[in-house]
Amino acid sequence: MGMENIGGGDVFKLARDKPLAFIVAYTSDALRREWDGAINTVMYMAGKSSGEKAAKSLGKVESLEEAVEVVNKVLGGHWRMEVVEKEGRHYALFSDCLLRQMYRDAGIKDVHPLPFCYFHAGFIAGILEEILGRRVDLKPLSRGPERCFENLLLG
């Protein structure tokens, strides 16, 4: 029946107790299985377009630090973003990730980003691009136990 990446627990219990986690986790797993990497591009583009549209009313900011504050404020504590610089590169770290928790609830153990991770990355990139007025891309690298790690590309 598939669902090779979904493990642990009772599937129907998850569907009853946490229906949104069930839908997101199983949809992500199925999309990855059926469409492989192509779905990640589609999800990223959809997220970025949505983020740009959503951020039209936020106004412009001057710095990346201000932009991160705006992102954290508008997301209300979900996906708390922090930016670190290492060897001249910027990385975005997301803690308190709602998606990561949903995947855990569904028993998905691997650390590879799933399609909804790419939607989220695109959404954040779209917001940042709109309020900074410059090209921004986020490339998901991993889903860790405490934080998700993404390459932050500023144009």
C-alpha positions, 0 to 999 in steps of 0.5 A: 500500500506504500507509505514506506517512509511513514512508520510507528504508531497507528495510522488511524489514530493519527487520522483521528487525533491529529487530522492535519498532521495526518494529511500533511505527512501522508501527502508529503510522503506520497508526493515525494514518492510519486514525483521525486525532486520535481515536486520540490520545485513546484512546491517552492515556486508555489510557496514563493508566489504566495509569500510575495503576495502575502507580504505586499502589505508589510512595507519595506525594510532596510536590513536582513535583521529587520526582515527576520524580525518581520517574518517572526512577527507575522508567523506568530512564533511558528517557524521561528527564524534565525540567520547565521553567517559562516564562512561568508555564507548565510544560513537560515535556522528554523526552530519550533517548526510545525511541519517537523512536528507533524512529520514526527507525529506521523513517524517520519524519521528521515532528515530530508526535507519533504515537499511541504518543507519546500513550500515553507522555504518558498513562502519565507523567501517570497516574504523576504524578497518582497520586504527587502526589495531584492532577490532571496532564495532558501534552499532546504538542507535538512530537517534536524531534531531541533532545527531545520537548516536552509541555505539563504541566498541573497541577490 
